[in-house]
Every structure is written in C-alpha cells, then in structure tokens.
Amino acid sequence: QAGATIRGRFLLLLELIDAEQDGDAAFFSRDLEVSGDTEAVVRLRNALDDMDGSLAEETSAMFGPAGRAVLARLRRAYPDATKPQEYA
C-alpha cells in the first residue's frame, strides 16, 4: 500500500514534475488530488523543485528517438490536458 497517492491527468503530472504548472493552483482547483502521507509529497515537491532541467525530457531521452517522439506526440495529442475539467 502506498504511503501517499497523487492523482491527476498524466500530462498535468509531467508539467508539475517539470515545474511548468503551479502545484498549489492544480491542488486547489481539484485538478490534482493528494492523499496519504502529505509530508512525503511535500518532500517530493521540494526535491523536484531543486532539480535542473526537464525530468520528462530526460526520461523520454533514455528511450532514444522513440521516447522523444512519444513525449512529443503526447503533448500534441493532449494540448488541453492541463485545463480544468468539469466535476460532477
């Protein structure tokens, strides 16, 4: 069982990892859900804030041209992935 769970749209999570989106805004707009050990989530956020570069880009580059192509395709296919969704 996970100590903490972070839920959100995949590309929103990528953008949060790369500091392209504001985590507080995503949380308060309910686009991001956090449960469990919130202290662990804060430590993760601080560690990500201390990183240089793009984790998404670096990870996709590990898979060579195919990985970079998949990331580019995801970003093109879901350009509105970080826009707020309607909640029922």
C-alpha positions as CSV (number, residue, x, y, z in Angstrom):
1,Q,0.0,0.0,0.0
2,A,1.3,3.5,-0.9
3,G,2.2,5.9,1.8
4,A,1.0,8.8,-0.4
5,T,-1.1,9.0,-3.6
6,I,-1.0,11.8,-6.2
7,R,-3.7,11.7,-8.8
8,G,-4.2,13.9,-11.9
9,R,-4.1,13.9,-15.6
10,F,-0.9,12.4,-17.0
11,L,0.4,15.5,-18.8
12,L,-0.5,17.7,-15.8
13,L,1.7,15.4,-13.7
14,L,4.5,15.7,-16.2
15,E,4.2,19.5,-16.2
16,L,4.2,19.6,-12.4
17,I,7.4,17.5,-12.4
18,D,9.0,19.9,-14.8
19,A,7.7,23.0,-12.9
20,E,5.6,24.1,-15.9
21,Q,2.5,24.2,-13.8
22,D,1.7,25.5,-10.3
23,G,1.1,22.6,-8.0
24,D,-0.8,24.8,-5.5
25,A,-3.2,26.0,-8.2
26,A,-3.7,22.5,-9.5
27,F,-4.4,21.2,-6.0
28,F,-6.9,24.0,-5.1
29,S,-8.7,23.7,-8.4
30,R,-9.1,19.9,-7.8
31,D,-7.1,19.0,-10.9
32,L,-4.7,17.3,-8.6
33,E,-5.6,15.0,-5.7
34,V,-3.3,14.1,-2.9
35,S,-4.0,11.6,-0.2
36,G,-2.0,9.8,2.5
37,D,1.4,11.0,3.8
38,T,1.3,14.6,2.7
39,E,4.7,15.2,4.3
40,A,6.2,12.7,1.8
41,V,4.5,14.6,-1.0
42,V,6.0,17.9,0.2
43,R,9.4,16.3,0.3
44,L,9.0,15.1,-3.2
45,R,7.9,18.5,-4.4
46,N,10.9,20.1,-2.7
47,A,13.2,17.6,-4.4
48,L,11.7,18.2,-7.8
49,D,12.0,22.0,-7.2
50,D,15.7,21.5,-6.6
51,M,16.2,19.7,-9.9
52,D,17.6,21.4,-13.0
53,G,16.2,20.5,-16.5
54,S,13.2,18.6,-17.6
55,L,12.6,15.2,-16.0
56,A,10.1,14.3,-18.7
57,E,12.6,15.2,-21.4
58,E,15.4,13.3,-19.7
59,T,13.2,10.2,-19.2
60,S,12.0,10.2,-22.7
61,A,15.6,10.6,-24.0
62,M,16.5,7.4,-22.2
63,F,14.4,5.6,-24.8
64,G,16.2,7.4,-27.7
65,P,14.3,8.9,-30.6
66,A,11.3,6.7,-30.0
67,G,10.9,8.0,-26.4
68,R,11.2,11.6,-27.5
69,A,8.7,11.0,-30.3
70,V,6.2,9.5,-27.8
71,L,6.5,12.5,-25.5
72,A,6.1,15.0,-28.4
73,R,3.1,13.1,-29.6
74,L,1.5,13.1,-26.2
75,R,2.0,16.8,-25.9
76,R,0.5,17.4,-29.4
77,A,-2.4,15.0,-28.8
78,Y,-3.4,16.5,-25.5
79,P,-2.7,20.2,-25.7
80,D,-5.5,21.0,-23.3
81,A,-4.6,18.3,-20.8
82,T,-3.9,20.9,-18.1
83,K,-7.1,22.8,-18.5
84,P,-9.5,22.5,-15.6
85,Q,-12.2,19.8,-16.0
86,E,-15.8,19.9,-15.1
87,Y,-16.6,18.0,-11.9
88,A,-20.0,16.3,-11.3
